[in-house]
Amino acid sequence: AQSVTQLGSHVSVSEGALVLLRCNYSSSVPPYLFWYVQYPNQGLQLLLKYTTGATLVKGINGFEAEFKKSETSFHLTKPSAHMSDAAEYFCAVSDQSSYKLIFGSGTRLLVRP
Amino acid sequence: EPEVTQTPSHQVTQMGQEVILRCVPISNHLYFYWYRQILGQKVEFLVSFYNNEISEKSEIFDDQFSVERPDGSNFTLKIRSTKLEDSAMYFCASNQQPNYGYTFGSGTRLTVV
């Protein structure tokens, strides 16, 4: 069965610092991987996705993630945090045979001035 | 940018009552989904729907739940007899193809009292 583990329920960074949100997955078949962001009282917005091809994926708002098959990881990074990045971030996985997403438990990003 | 619209944004209902949560997916999308997020917990898959039938459903989606696409635009989730543990944020989502990246609505917060 597929699963997603997000290390760190809360991550705090200073404005301008590197953002690194960790995601590890388990899947018996090549996965499709996603990062979503949820701002307070809002829905889930797709940040980026990996399906096939280039393993470094660029998304919206300056975020990117790298698919590392050997490490079963799909960590999300942003070189310089902005106050507006404060939100909850969810990593999710699916496979080619299923329509559903399996979500991690989320990481709340706090950005300090 | 096209949006998935959910109504109402908040719903309070008494235990045992029926509720219908409504969603208008993006017009050219073919696949529709419901997810839920109990406060403080993971986003969980409930059901996927394609070609006017359920494609996949989770263990959560028992006989109390049903989905319908009554016309060309709406997609509804009905909970027949609500329980306290049904209190959650319910998200509707749609996409053109599975694993294409979902577009989520802003959610309906259901509170069962």
Interface residues (C-beta under 8 A of the other chain):
Chain A: Y32 F34 Y36 N41 Q42 G43 L44 Q45 L46 K49 T51 F90 A92 S94 Q96 S98 Y99 K100 L101 I102 F103 G104 S105 G106
Chain B: V4 Q6 Y31 Y33 Y35 Q41 K42 V43 E44 F45 S48 Y50 S55 E56 S58 F91 A93 P98 N99 G101 Y102 T103 F104 G105 S106 G107
